[in-house]
């Protein structure tokens, strides 16, 4: 007897879910011990001693000037960049209404306003005012059914892709393709948001197993 359409759809959905979970755990196996680089932090940002937490204080602090520091927008990079291989890290965004996450080229401007596009060496998504998930490459909304509180980021330089995950649901949010002619290092990129938002971003411990 032929399988009824509703049952086929259910099996297809289950198979898709299992496939996505398998891909998530594959990405998860490449976890890195990513930490914030305070030398790149905008002067309004405060980085914890362990380098795992950053928040916007709303106040400009007296910090040392260096060519690595963002001086115009509220951005920060990770200490280490990647030029090859596979790398995965997770960021706890919690109930924040604003954030920007992804990777950027090491040559990104630290003193000028940035247009978030691959042409400028930026592969990022953002949450804006608690409502808008953007594909920065094409300035499109991303379809997100449930607000994620932890974002997984998988940079696969072997096949030139960058995948964002909802960690708790173990599903993909979006995938970027990194252009073949790109060379140099890519650095994990973070922003607490273009609008003031005092809630922190936290990089999950690399050894944490509970998702």
C-alpha positions in Angstrom: 0.0 0.0 0.0 1.4 3.4 -0.9 2.6 5.7 1.9 0.1 8.5 2.5 1.3 12.0 1.7 1.1 13.2 5.3 3.3 10.3 6.4 5.8 11.0 3.6 6.0 14.7 4.6 6.5 13.7 8.3 9.4 11.3 7.3 10.9 13.9 5.0 10.8 16.5 7.9 12.3 14.0 10.3 15.1 13.1 7.8 15.9 16.8 7.3 16.0 17.3 11.1 18.4 14.4 11.6 20.6 15.6 8.7 20.8 19.1 10.2 21.6 17.7 13.6 24.3 15.5 12.2 25.8 18.5 10.3 25.6 20.6 13.5 27.5 18.0 15.6 30.1 17.7 12.8 30.7 21.5 13.0 30.7 21.3 16.8 33.6 18.9 16.7 35.8 21.7 15.5 35.4 23.9 18.5 38.0 26.5 19.1 39.0 28.4 22.3 38.1 31.8 20.9 38.6 34.9 23.1 38.1 38.6 22.6 41.1 40.8 21.8 40.8 43.9 24.1 43.3 45.7 21.9 40.7 45.8 19.1 37.8 46.8 21.3 36.1 50.2 20.9 36.6 52.4 23.9 33.0 51.9 25.1 33.5 48.1 25.3 34.5 46.3 28.5 36.1 42.9 28.2 36.2 40.4 31.1 39.5 39.2 32.5 39.1 35.8 30.9 38.4 37.3 27.5 35.0 35.6 27.2 32.6 38.4 27.9 32.1 41.9 26.4 29.6 44.6 27.1 28.8 48.1 26.0 29.3 50.4 29.0 27.9 53.4 27.2 30.9 55.4 28.4 34.1 56.1 26.5 37.1 54.9 28.5 40.7 56.0 28.3 42.4 53.3 26.4 45.7 53.0 24.6 45.7 54.0 20.9 46.8 51.4 18.5 46.2 50.5 14.8 44.2 47.4 15.8 41.5 49.3 17.8 38.1 50.2 16.3 37.6 53.9 16.9 34.3 54.7 15.1 31.9 51.8 15.7 31.3 49.5 18.6 33.2 46.5 17.3 35.7 43.9 18.6 37.6 41.0 17.1 38.9 37.7 18.5 42.6 37.4 19.3 43.3 34.8 16.7 42.4 34.7 13.0 42.2 31.8 10.6 43.6 31.3 7.1 42.9 27.6 6.7 41.1 24.6 8.2 37.7 24.3 10.0 36.8 26.3 13.1 33.7 26.5 15.3 32.7 28.8 18.2 29.5 29.7 20.0 28.3 33.1 21.2 25.6 33.5 23.9 23.4 36.4 22.9 20.7 35.8 25.4 17.8 38.3 25.3 19.8 41.0 23.6 17.9 43.0 21.0 21.0 44.0 19.1 24.1 42.1 17.9 26.3 41.5 14.9 28.3 38.3 14.5 30.5 36.7 11.8 33.9 37.0 10.4 35.9 39.8 8.8 39.1 40.2 6.9 42.2 41.3 9.0 42.4 44.3 6.7 39.0 45.7 7.7 39.1 49.4 8.5 39.3 50.3 12.1 38.7 54.1 11.7 35.9 54.4 9.1 32.3 53.3 8.9 32.0 49.8 7.3 29.6 48.5 4.7 28.9 44.9 5.7 29.4 43.0 2.5 31.8 40.3 1.2 33.3 42.8 -1.2 34.6 44.6 1.9 35.7 41.4 3.6 32.7 41.0 5.9 30.5 38.0 6.3 28.1 38.7 9.1 24.4 38.5 10.3 22.8 40.8 12.8 19.8 41.2 15.0 18.5 44.8 15.0 16.1 46.1 17.6 14.9 42.6 18.5 13.1 42.2 15.2 15.3 42.0 12.2 17.7 39.3 11.2 19.7 40.5 8.2 21.6 38.8 5.4 24.2 41.6 5.1 25.3 40.4 1.7 22.0 41.1 0.0 20.3 43.2 2.7 17.5 40.7 3.1 15.5 39.5 6.1 16.5 36.1 7.4 13.6 33.8 8.2 14.0 32.8 11.9 11.0 31.1 13.5 12.3 31.3 17.1 14.7 33.8 18.6 18.0 32.0 19.2 19.8 32.7 22.5 23.1 31.0 21.4 24.6 31.3 18.0 27.1 28.7 16.6 29.5 29.8 13.9 31.3 27.3 11.7 34.0 28.7 9.4 35.1 26.0 6.9 37.9 27.4 4.9 38.4 24.0 3.2 35.1 24.5 1.3 34.9 28.3 1.6 31.7 28.5 3.7 30.5 30.2 6.9 27.5 28.6 8.6 25.4 30.1 11.4 23.5 27.8 13.8 20.8 28.1 16.4 22.7 26.0 18.9 19.8 24.9 21.1 17.6 23.9 18.1 20.7 22.6 16.2 19.5 24.1 12.9 21.1 26.3 10.3 20.2 30.0 10.3 22.2 31.0 7.2 25.2 29.9 5.1 27.6 32.3 3.3 29.9 31.3 0.5 33.4 32.9 0.8 34.8 34.0 -2.6 37.5 31.7 -4.0 39.9 34.7 -4.6 39.9 35.7 -0.9 43.3 35.4 0.7 44.6 36.3 4.2 43.2 35.7 7.6 39.6 35.9 8.7 38.9 37.0 12.3 35.8 36.2 14.4 33.9 39.5 14.6 31.5 40.8 17.3 29.4 43.8 18.0 27.0 44.4 20.9 24.9 46.4 18.4 24.9 49.7 16.7 22.4 51.0 19.3 23.2 51.1 23.0 22.6 47.7 24.6 24.2 47.0 27.9 23.5 43.3 27.9 26.7 41.3 27.2 27.9 38.9 24.6 29.6 35.8 25.9 31.8 33.3 24.0 30.9 29.9 25.3 33.7 27.8 26.9 35.3 25.7 24.2 35.1 22.6 26.4 31.4 23.0 27.2 29.5 19.9 26.1 25.9 20.8 27.1 24.0 22.4 24.2 
